[in-house]
Amino acid sequence: MSRRFIGKTAAIVSSVSARRSMAETGDVVTGQNSLIGLKAGFQRRIGHDFR
């Protein structure tokens, strides 16, 4: 349980830092697209975990 939580937190932190670096480069649209894909992948993985 705690291991999964740590992994989730690390993924959130890395996505936030990636979003920040993309905003700095001005690649905001690509960043939003990858963020949406990341969120969909997260939901898929959580669904598999609880099934």
Chimera marker file (.cmm) of the C-alpha trace (Angstrom):
<marker_set name="trace">
<marker id="1" x="0.000" y="0.000" z="0.000" r="1" g="1" b="0" radius="0.5"/>
<marker id="2" x="2.640" y="2.526" z="1.054" r="1" g="1" b="0" radius="0.5"/>
<marker id="3" x="4.878" y="1.495" z="-1.857" r="1" g="1" b="0" radius="0.5"/>
<marker id="4" x="2.142" y="2.209" z="-4.367" r="1" g="1" b="0" radius="0.5"/>
<marker id="5" x="1.481" y="5.561" z="-2.678" r="1" g="1" b="0" radius="0.5"/>
<marker id="6" x="5.165" y="6.485" z="-2.930" r="1" g="1" b="0" radius="0.5"/>
<marker id="7" x="5.182" y="5.574" z="-6.620" r="1" g="1" b="0" radius="0.5"/>
<marker id="8" x="2.058" y="7.632" z="-7.241" r="1" g="1" b="0" radius="0.5"/>
<marker id="9" x="3.545" y="10.627" z="-5.433" r="1" g="1" b="0" radius="0.5"/>
<marker id="10" x="6.765" y="10.343" z="-7.431" r="1" g="1" b="0" radius="0.5"/>
<marker id="11" x="4.793" y="10.218" z="-10.691" r="1" g="1" b="0" radius="0.5"/>
<marker id="12" x="2.804" y="13.307" z="-9.687" r="1" g="1" b="0" radius="0.5"/>
<marker id="13" x="5.978" y="15.180" z="-8.754" r="1" g="1" b="0" radius="0.5"/>
<marker id="14" x="7.689" y="14.213" z="-12.008" r="1" g="1" b="0" radius="0.5"/>
<marker id="15" x="4.640" y="15.222" z="-14.070" r="1" g="1" b="0" radius="0.5"/>
<marker id="16" x="4.515" y="18.586" z="-12.302" r="1" g="1" b="0" radius="0.5"/>
<marker id="17" x="8.201" y="19.244" z="-12.972" r="1" g="1" b="0" radius="0.5"/>
<marker id="18" x="7.782" y="18.122" z="-16.586" r="1" g="1" b="0" radius="0.5"/>
<marker id="19" x="4.829" y="20.466" z="-16.993" r="1" g="1" b="0" radius="0.5"/>
<marker id="20" x="6.866" y="23.323" z="-15.519" r="1" g="1" b="0" radius="0.5"/>
<marker id="21" x="9.783" y="22.707" z="-17.889" r="1" g="1" b="0" radius="0.5"/>
<marker id="22" x="7.399" y="22.482" z="-20.869" r="1" g="1" b="0" radius="0.5"/>
<marker id="23" x="5.785" y="25.781" z="-19.871" r="1" g="1" b="0" radius="0.5"/>
<marker id="24" x="9.247" y="27.340" z="-19.743" r="1" g="1" b="0" radius="0.5"/>
<marker id="25" x="10.024" y="26.126" z="-23.260" r="1" g="1" b="0" radius="0.5"/>
<marker id="26" x="6.608" y="27.336" z="-24.431" r="1" g="1" b="0" radius="0.5"/>
<marker id="27" x="5.487" y="23.845" z="-25.432" r="1" g="1" b="0" radius="0.5"/>
<marker id="28" x="2.313" y="24.137" z="-23.400" r="1" g="1" b="0" radius="0.5"/>
<marker id="29" x="-0.020" y="22.400" z="-25.865" r="1" g="1" b="0" radius="0.5"/>
<marker id="30" x="2.179" y="19.310" z="-26.074" r="1" g="1" b="0" radius="0.5"/>
<marker id="31" x="2.489" y="19.325" z="-22.309" r="1" g="1" b="0" radius="0.5"/>
<marker id="32" x="-1.278" y="19.343" z="-21.865" r="1" g="1" b="0" radius="0.5"/>
<marker id="33" x="-1.676" y="16.506" z="-24.368" r="1" g="1" b="0" radius="0.5"/>
<marker id="34" x="0.912" y="14.343" z="-22.618" r="1" g="1" b="0" radius="0.5"/>
<marker id="35" x="-0.670" y="15.200" z="-19.268" r="1" g="1" b="0" radius="0.5"/>
<marker id="36" x="-4.076" y="14.026" z="-20.529" r="1" g="1" b="0" radius="0.5"/>
<marker id="37" x="-2.502" y="10.796" z="-21.754" r="1" g="1" b="0" radius="0.5"/>
<marker id="38" x="-0.760" y="10.380" z="-18.411" r="1" g="1" b="0" radius="0.5"/>
<marker id="39" x="-4.047" y="10.843" z="-16.563" r="1" g="1" b="0" radius="0.5"/>
<marker id="40" x="-5.758" y="8.246" z="-18.772" r="1" g="1" b="0" radius="0.5"/>
<marker id="41" x="-2.929" y="5.793" z="-18.141" r="1" g="1" b="0" radius="0.5"/>
<marker id="42" x="-3.225" y="6.439" z="-14.413" r="1" g="1" b="0" radius="0.5"/>
<marker id="43" x="-6.961" y="5.698" z="-14.418" r="1" g="1" b="0" radius="0.5"/>
<marker id="44" x="-6.376" y="2.536" z="-16.423" r="1" g="1" b="0" radius="0.5"/>
<marker id="45" x="-3.728" y="1.337" z="-13.958" r="1" g="1" b="0" radius="0.5"/>
<marker id="46" x="-5.875" y="2.152" z="-10.919" r="1" g="1" b="0" radius="0.5"/>
<marker id="47" x="-8.791" y="0.254" z="-12.493" r="1" g="1" b="0" radius="0.5"/>
<marker id="48" x="-6.566" y="-2.795" z="-12.951" r="1" g="1" b="0" radius="0.5"/>
<marker id="49" x="-5.388" y="-2.537" z="-9.344" r="1" g="1" b="0" radius="0.5"/>
<marker id="50" x="-8.877" y="-2.587" z="-7.884" r="1" g="1" b="0" radius="0.5"/>
<marker id="51" x="-10.283" y="-5.254" z="-10.192" r="1" g="1" b="0" radius="0.5"/>
<link id1="1" id2="2" r="1" g="1" b="0" radius="0.2"/>
<link id1="2" id2="3" r="1" g="1" b="0" radius="0.2"/>
<link id1="3" id2="4" r="1" g="1" b="0" radius="0.2"/>
<link id1="4" id2="5" r="1" g="1" b="0" radius="0.2"/>
<link id1="5" id2="6" r="1" g="1" b="0" radius="0.2"/>
<link id1="6" id2="7" r="1" g="1" b="0" radius="0.2"/>
<link id1="7" id2="8" r="1" g="1" b="0" radius="0.2"/>
<link id1="8" id2="9" r="1" g="1" b="0" radius="0.2"/>
<link id1="9" id2="10" r="1" g="1" b="0" radius="0.2"/>
<link id1="10" id2="11" r="1" g="1" b="0" radius="0.2"/>
<link id1="11" id2="12" r="1" g="1" b="0" radius="0.2"/>
<link id1="12" id2="13" r="1" g="1" b="0" radius="0.2"/>
<link id1="13" id2="14" r="1" g="1" b="0" radius="0.2"/>
<link id1="14" id2="15" r="1" g="1" b="0" radius="0.2"/>
<link id1="15" id2="16" r="1" g="1" b="0" radius="0.2"/>
<link id1="16" id2="17" r="1" g="1" b="0" radius="0.2"/>
<link id1="17" id2="18" r="1" g="1" b="0" radius="0.2"/>
<link id1="18" id2="19" r="1" g="1" b="0" radius="0.2"/>
<link id1="19" id2="20" r="1" g="1" b="0" radius="0.2"/>
<link id1="20" id2="21" r="1" g="1" b="0" radius="0.2"/>
<link id1="21" id2="22" r="1" g="1" b="0" radius="0.2"/>
<link id1="22" id2="23" r="1" g="1" b="0" radius="0.2"/>
<link id1="23" id2="24" r="1" g="1" b="0" radius="0.2"/>
<link id1="24" id2="25" r="1" g="1" b="0" radius="0.2"/>
<link id1="25" id2="26" r="1" g="1" b="0" radius="0.2"/>
<link id1="26" id2="27" r="1" g="1" b="0" radius="0.2"/>
<link id1="27" id2="28" r="1" g="1" b="0" radius="0.2"/>
<link id1="28" id2="29" r="1" g="1" b="0" radius="0.2"/>
<link id1="29" id2="30" r="1" g="1" b="0" radius="0.2"/>
<link id1="30" id2="31" r="1" g="1" b="0" radius="0.2"/>
<link id1="31" id2="32" r="1" g="1" b="0" radius="0.2"/>
<link id1="32" id2="33" r="1" g="1" b="0" radius="0.2"/>
<link id1="33" id2="34" r="1" g="1" b="0" radius="0.2"/>
<link id1="34" id2="35" r="1" g="1" b="0" radius="0.2"/>
<link id1="35" id2="36" r="1" g="1" b="0" radius="0.2"/>
<link id1="36" id2="37" r="1" g="1" b="0" radius="0.2"/>
<link id1="37" id2="38" r="1" g="1" b="0" radius="0.2"/>
<link id1="38" id2="39" r="1" g="1" b="0" radius="0.2"/>
<link id1="39" id2="40" r="1" g="1" b="0" radius="0.2"/>
<link id1="40" id2="41" r="1" g="1" b="0" radius="0.2"/>
<link id1="41" id2="42" r="1" g="1" b="0" radius="0.2"/>
<link id1="42" id2="43" r="1" g="1" b="0" radius="0.2"/>
<link id1="43" id2="44" r="1" g="1" b="0" radius="0.2"/>
<link id1="44" id2="45" r="1" g="1" b="0" radius="0.2"/>
<link id1="45" id2="46" r="1" g="1" b="0" radius="0.2"/>
<link id1="46" id2="47" r="1" g="1" b="0" radius="0.2"/>
<link id1="47" id2="48" r="1" g="1" b="0" radius="0.2"/>
<link id1="48" id2="49" r="1" g="1" b="0" radius="0.2"/>
<link id1="49" id2="50" r="1" g="1" b="0" radius="0.2"/>
<link id1="50" id2="51" r="1" g="1" b="0" radius="0.2"/>
</marker_set>
